[in-house]
């Protein structure tokens, strides 16, 4: 998979972030040259430290809200993998203007610069937050509800721009609606950190993780390797019917947050038995959070030949091993 990228040049926006850095590594392994554009607001130099010695890897410290920076980074590129975003529902509620500027204006800058350069294709990150208050389960790409956060609005706008640019200019754009991605290089620090690295970090410190609501809300937790695979398939597909479309990127498997906690605790207990004694704390539900979320992935299977190789448990085993080796506990 992905041999078509050998010898090509790919821009990865947000390439020092969690998903972006994993993609950069995979693209290099497939023989591509990679340009990483990141402003390091949420990205980290250590995520790409191992890539810096590869002569095919170029780091540009810049911001997608700067059109000229996008144009400069995209020059000579064959493909664009657009991962840069302010990616947090709670943060978007706290900072809606900043979220709008980065996620909508910044994304449009990337799209326009890529179209101007004449790249072959743009694959961009969308989100399961698109589904908002839609109560249908599992989530189908064709059925979306009202957005519940500014973040969801920005991702919806990204998809609309992509569809319009494809219909007007024929630009090859494919959107991937990520469902609760987790894995190596995902940051456990900060008030907007994702649930899995937060749980792991707290448990390693023998601290009780915080669960919002009753913990019975469901999510489709998706290991990073599945997401990387989906991105490569989207970058290389020959199926023209995919252009202008969006695809759920998930496992089609639901787990409650309570089940997630106990699974992580059990897995970590094999490293340190004391962790098995830690219990969670509960707080009021967060504004903007949805109660249930898991994906129908038939569209991705049928059109992109996507099959999630990693289920949640096997992904957690890999992720926990990485965090155990890499988390600096003070």
C-alpha positions as CSV (number, residue, x, y, z in Angstrom):
1,X,0.0,0.0,0.0
2,X,1.2,3.5,-0.9
3,X,4.0,2.5,-3.3
4,X,2.6,5.2,-5.7
5,X,4.0,7.8,-3.3
6,X,7.6,6.7,-3.8
7,X,9.5,9.7,-5.2
8,X,6.7,12.1,-4.6
9,X,6.7,15.2,-2.4
10,X,4.1,15.6,0.2
11,X,3.2,18.6,2.4
12,X,1.9,17.6,5.9
13,X,0.4,20.6,7.7
14,X,0.5,20.1,11.4
15,X,3.2,17.6,10.8
16,X,4.7,17.9,14.3
17,X,1.4,17.1,15.9
18,X,0.1,13.7,17.0
19,X,-1.5,12.5,13.8
20,X,0.8,14.6,11.5
21,X,4.0,13.2,12.9
22,X,2.8,9.6,12.5
23,X,1.9,10.4,8.9
24,X,5.3,12.0,8.2
25,X,7.0,8.9,9.4
26,X,4.9,6.6,7.3
27,X,5.3,8.8,4.2
28,X,9.1,8.7,4.5
29,X,9.0,4.9,4.9
30,X,7.1,4.8,1.6
31,X,9.8,6.7,-0.2
32,X,8.2,10.1,-0.3
33,X,9.9,13.4,0.5
34,X,8.0,15.3,3.2
35,X,7.6,18.9,4.0
36,X,6.3,19.5,7.5
37,X,4.5,22.9,8.2
38,X,3.8,23.5,11.8
39,X,3.7,26.6,14.1
40,X,4.3,24.4,17.2
41,X,1.4,25.8,19.2
42,X,0.3,22.2,19.9
43,X,2.9,20.3,17.8
44,X,6.1,19.2,19.5
45,X,9.7,19.1,18.3
46,X,10.2,15.7,20.0
47,X,7.5,14.2,17.8
48,X,9.7,14.7,14.7
49,X,13.1,14.5,16.3
50,X,13.8,11.1,14.7
51,X,12.9,12.4,11.3
52,X,15.2,15.4,11.3
53,X,18.2,13.5,10.1
54,X,16.4,12.2,7.0
55,X,17.5,14.4,4.0
56,X,14.0,13.9,2.5
57,X,12.4,15.6,5.5
58,X,12.0,19.4,5.6
59,X,10.7,21.3,8.5
60,X,9.1,24.8,8.0
61,X,8.0,26.6,11.1
62,X,5.0,28.6,9.9
63,X,1.3,29.1,10.3
64,X,-1.5,28.1,8.0
65,X,-3.3,31.4,8.8
66,X,-0.5,33.0,6.7
67,X,-1.3,32.5,3.1
68,X,2.2,33.2,1.9
69,X,3.6,30.6,4.3
70,X,1.2,28.0,2.8
71,X,2.2,29.0,-0.7
72,X,5.9,28.7,0.1
73,X,5.5,25.3,1.9
74,X,3.4,23.9,-0.9
75,X,5.8,24.9,-3.7
76,X,6.8,21.8,-5.7
77,X,4.6,19.4,-3.7
78,X,2.6,16.7,-5.4
79,X,0.2,16.0,-2.5
80,X,-1.1,17.8,0.6
81,X,-2.1,16.1,3.8
82,X,-3.8,18.8,5.8
83,X,-3.8,17.9,9.5
84,X,-3.2,21.3,11.1
85,X,-6.1,22.5,13.3
86,X,-7.0,23.7,16.7
87,X,-8.5,20.4,17.6
88,X,-10.6,20.5,20.7
89,X,-14.3,20.9,21.4
90,X,-13.8,22.5,24.8
91,X,-11.1,24.8,23.6
92,X,-13.4,25.9,20.7
93,X,-16.0,26.9,23.2
94,X,-13.4,28.9,25.2
95,X,-11.8,30.4,22.1
96,X,-14.3,30.5,19.2
97,X,-12.6,33.3,17.3
98,X,-9.2,31.7,17.3
99,X,-10.7,28.4,16.4
100,X,-12.5,29.9,13.5
101,X,-9.3,31.7,12.2
102,X,-7.2,28.6,12.3
103,X,-9.7,25.9,11.3
104,X,-11.6,27.8,8.6
105,X,-9.4,30.6,7.3
106,X,-6.2,28.5,7.7
107,X,-7.8,25.5,5.9
108,X,-9.0,27.7,3.1
109,X,-5.5,29.1,2.8
110,X,-4.2,25.5,2.4
111,X,-6.8,24.6,-0.1
112,X,-6.3,27.7,-2.2
113,X,-2.5,27.5,-2.2
114,X,-2.7,23.8,-3.1
115,X,-5.1,24.5,-6.0
116,X,-2.9,27.4,-7.2
117,X,0.2,25.1,-7.1
118,X,-1.7,22.4,-9.0
119,X,-1.1,19.6,-6.6
120,X,-2.5,16.2,-7.5
121,X,-4.6,15.8,-4.4
122,X,-5.5,17.1,-0.9
123,X,-6.5,14.9,1.9
124,X,-7.8,16.8,4.9
125,X,-8.8,16.0,8.5
126,X,-12.5,16.3,9.4
127,X,-14.1,15.1,12.5
128,X,-16.9,13.0,14.0
129,X,-18.1,16.2,15.7
130,X,-19.8,16.9,12.4
131,X,-22.6,14.6,13.5
132,X,-23.7,17.0,16.3
133,X,-27.1,16.1,17.8
134,X,-27.9,13.5,15.1
135,X,-29.2,10.4,17.1
136,X,-28.8,7.8,14.4
137,X,-26.4,5.0,15.2
138,X,-24.0,4.0,13.7
139,X,-23.0,7.3,12.2
140,X,-23.6,7.5,8.4
141,X,-21.7,10.1,6.3
142,X,-25.0,11.3,4.7
143,X,-26.8,12.0,8.0
144,X,-25.5,14.9,10.1
145,X,-27.3,16.9,12.8
146,X,-26.9,20.4,14.2
147,X,-23.4,21.2,15.4
148,X,-22.9,21.3,19.2
149,X,-19.6,23.3,19.3
150,X,-17.7,26.0,17.3
151,X,-15.2,23.2,16.5
152,X,-17.9,21.2,14.8
153,X,-18.9,24.3,12.8
154,X,-15.4,24.7,11.5
155,X,-15.1,21.2,10.3
156,X,-18.5,21.4,8.6
157,X,-17.2,24.6,6.8
158,X,-14.1,22.7,5.7
159,X,-16.2,20.0,4.1
160,X,-18.4,22.5,2.4
161,X,-15.4,24.4,1.0
162,X,-13.8,21.1,-0.2
163,X,-17.0,20.1,-2.0
164,X,-17.4,23.5,-3.7
165,X,-13.8,23.7,-4.8
166,X,-14.0,20.2,-6.2
167,X,-17.2,21.0,-8.1
168,X,-15.9,24.4,-9.4
169,X,-12.3,23.6,-10.2
170,X,-12.1,19.8,-10.2
171,X,-9.7,19.8,-7.3
172,X,-9.2,16.3,-5.9
173,X,-10.1,16.7,-2.2
174,X,-11.0,13.9,0.2
175,X,-12.1,14.5,3.8
176,X,-11.6,12.0,6.7
177,X,-13.9,12.2,9.6
178,X,-11.8,11.0,12.5
179,X,-13.4,9.2,15.5
180,X,-11.4,9.6,18.8
181,X,-8.0,8.8,17.5
182,X,-5.3,7.7,20.0
183,X,-1.8,6.4,20.0
184,X,1.9,7.3,20.2
185,X,2.8,11.0,20.3
186,X,-0.6,12.0,21.6
187,X,0.0,14.7,24.2
188,X,-1.3,13.9,27.7
189,X,-0.6,17.4,29.1
190,X,-2.9,20.4,29.3
191,X,-6.5,21.0,30.0
192,X,-7.6,20.1,26.4
193,X,-5.8,16.7,26.3
194,X,-7.7,13.7,24.9
195,X,-9.2,11.2,27.2
196,X,-6.9,8.2,26.6
197,X,-3.5,9.8,27.2
198,X,-5.0,11.7,30.2
199,X,-6.2,8.4,31.7
200,X,-2.8,6.8,31.2
201,X,-0.9,9.8,32.6
202,X,-3.1,9.9,35.7
203,X,-2.9,6.2,36.4
204,X,0.8,6.0,36.0
205,X,0.9,8.7,38.7
206,X,-1.6,6.8,40.9
207,X,-4.0,9.7,40.5
208,X,-7.7,9.2,39.9
209,X,-8.7,10.2,36.3
210,X,-11.7,12.5,35.8
211,X,-14.7,11.2,33.9
212,X,-17.3,13.7,32.7
213,X,-20.9,12.6,33.2
214,X,-21.7,9.0,34.3
215,X,-19.1,7.4,32.0
216,X,-21.7,5.5,30.0
217,X,-21.2,7.7,26.9
218,X,-19.9,5.7,24.0
219,X,-17.0,6.4,21.6
220,X,-15.4,4.7,18.6
221,X,-11.8,4.8,19.8
222,X,-9.5,4.5,16.7
223,X,-5.9,3.5,16.9
224,X,-3.4,5.8,15.0
225,X,-2.3,3.0,12.6
226,X,-5.8,2.8,11.2
227,X,-5.9,6.5,10.6
228,X,-2.5,6.5,8.9
229,X,-3.6,3.6,6.7
230,X,-6.8,5.5,5.8
231,X,-4.8,8.7,4.9
232,X,-2.5,6.7,2.6
233,X,-5.4,5.0,0.9
234,X,-7.1,8.4,0.4
235,X,-3.9,9.9,-1.1
236,X,-3.4,7.1,-3.6
237,X,-6.9,5.9,-4.5
238,X,-7.8,5.7,-8.2
239,X,-11.5,5.9,-7.5
240,X,-12.6,9.3,-8.8
241,X,-16.0,9.0,-7.0
242,X,-14.1,9.7,-3.8
243,X,-13.2,13.3,-4.7
244,X,-15.3,15.8,-2.9
245,X,-16.5,13.2,-0.5
246,X,-16.0,12.5,3.2
247,X,-15.3,9.2,4.9
248,X,-15.7,8.0,8.5
249,X,-12.3,6.9,9.8
250,X,-13.0,4.6,12.7
251,X,-13.3,0.9,13.8
252,X,-17.1,0.5,13.8
253,X,-16.9,-0.5,17.4
254,X,-18.3,1.3,20.5
255,X,-17.0,1.4,24.0
256,X,-18.2,3.3,27.0
257,X,-15.7,5.7,28.8
258,X,-16.1,3.5,31.9
259,X,-15.2,0.4,30.0
260,X,-12.2,2.3,28.5
261,X,-11.0,3.3,32.0
262,X,-11.1,-0.2,33.4
263,X,-9.4,-1.7,30.3
264,X,-6.6,0.9,30.5
265,X,-6.2,0.3,34.2
266,X,-6.1,-3.5,33.7
267,X,-3.4,-3.2,31.0
268,X,-1.3,-0.8,33.1
269,X,-1.6,-3.1,36.1
270,X,0.6,-5.6,34.2
271,X,3.4,-3.0,34.5
272,X,2.6,-1.9,38.0
273,X,0.1,-3.8,40.3
274,X,-0.5,-0.7,42.4
275,X,-2.2,1.0,39.5
276,X,-5.0,-1.6,39.8
277,X,-6.2,0.1,43.0
278,X,-6.9,3.5,41.4
279,X,-10.5,4.5,41.0
280,X,-11.9,7.2,38.7
281,X,-13.6,10.5,39.8
282,X,-16.8,11.8,38.1
283,X,-17.8,15.4,37.2
284,X,-20.7,17.1,35.4
285,X,-21.0,16.4,31.7
286,X,-19.1,18.9,29.5
287,X,-20.9,21.3,27.2
288,X,-20.7,20.3,23.6
289,X,-20.0,16.6,24.3
290,X,-22.2,14.0,22.6
291,X,-23.7,11.0,24.3
292,X,-23.1,8.3,21.7
293,X,-20.7,8.0,18.8
294,X,-19.6,5.2,16.7
295,X,-19.2,4.9,12.9
296,X,-20.5,3.1,10.0
297,X,-17.4,2.4,7.9
298,X,-19.1,0.7,4.9
299,X,-18.5,3.8,2.6
300,X,-14.8,3.7,3.4
301,X,-14.6,0.0,2.9
302,X,-16.5,0.1,-0.4
303,X,-14.8,3.2,-2.0
304,X,-11.4,3.3,-0.4
305,X,-10.9,-0.4,0.4
306,X,-10.4,0.6,4.1
307,X,-10.3,-2.1,6.8
308,X,-9.3,-1.2,10.3
309,X,-6.5,-3.7,11.2
310,X,-6.2,-2.6,14.8
311,X,-9.1,-3.0,17.2
312,X,-9.3,-0.8,20.3
313,X,-7.7,-3.3,22.7
314,X,-4.8,-4.2,20.6
315,X,-4.2,-0.5,19.8
316,X,-4.3,0.3,23.6
317,X,-1.8,-2.4,24.3
318,X,0.6,-0.8,21.8
319,X,-0.1,2.8,23.0
320,X,0.3,1.9,26.7
321,X,3.7,0.3,26.0
322,X,4.8,3.5,24.2
323,X,3.6,5.8,27.0
324,X,5.2,3.6,29.7
325,X,8.5,3.9,27.9
326,X,8.2,7.6,27.0
327,X,6.2,9.5,29.7
328,X,8.4,11.5,32.0
329,X,6.9,11.2,35.5
330,X,8.3,13.7,37.9
